Amino acid sequence: MRPLLRALEVLSILELVSVAVLLLNLATVHLRPVTAAIGPVHGALYLAVAVTALLGRDLWPRTRLLALVPVAGGVFTILNVRREVRRPVAAR
């Protein structure tokens, strides 16, 4: 796997986990310290995924655009990265 795709996959998984924690906290006890701690982390991870996807070389336009979708961008990016890994070398 290319380093760019690996980085996008890891960042997307972390972003997905952070949004899951925020939504779970919102749906259950809604503790403000959890929101205060995880909210900025999630924002930073979202921006990292978006910037990496936008500035990364040889990515499909679909991967770039779907990385910008709030909340679901992590899932879309993970799926697109796994498709790009299977893409033939000549198509890159």
N, C-alpha and C positions, 0 to 999 in steps of 0.2 A: 504494500500500500504506500502510495506517495505520502511524504511528510505533510503536505498541505491537507490532503484528505483525512489523514489520521488526526491532525490538529482540529479540523472542523468536526470530526466525529466526536472527539473527546469534549470539545467545547459545547457541542449540541446536547450531549448527554448530561453534562453538568447544568446547562441552562434548563433542560427539561426537569431535572431533579429539583432545581430551585423553584421553578414555577409550581411543581407539584406540592412542595412544602408550603408555599404561600397559599395555594388554593385549599389545601387540607387544613391549614391553620384558620383560614377564613371560614370554612364550612363547619369547624368544630368549636374550639375554645376562643379563637381570635385573640391570642396573646400579643400585646403590643411589642414586647421585647423581641419576639420571633420575627414579626414584621419589620421592626427596625434593623434587625441584624441581617435577615435574608433579602429584604427588598433591594438594598444597594448592591448586594452580591449578584442578585438576579439581573439587575440593570446592567452591571458591568459585563456579565456573561452574554447577555443579549447583544450588547454593542460589540463585544469581541467576535461573536459569531457573524454579525452583520458586516463588520469591517473586513474580517478574514474572507468572507464569501465575496464581497464586492471587489476586493483588491487582489484576490488569489488568481493565479494564472491558469489558463486551460480548463476553466469550469464551465459547465453548461449554463446558459442564461437562466434556465429553470431553477438551477441550484442557487444562483445569485438572488433571483427575485423572491423565491419562497423562503430564503433565510431571513427576509425582512418582515415576514408576517408575525405580528405579536402573538404570544402565547403558543401558537402551533408551529412557529418557525423551527423550533428544535426538532420536532418530529419530522417535518418536511425535509430538513437538512440531513438528518440521519438517513432517511430513505433515499434521498438523492445521492448522498455520498456512497452508499452501498451500490447504487446503480452505476455510478461513475467508476467504481473499483472494477466492476465487471466489463466496462467498456473496453473494446480492443485498443491496443496501443496506437495503431495507425489512425484511429478516429480522434485522437487527442490533439 
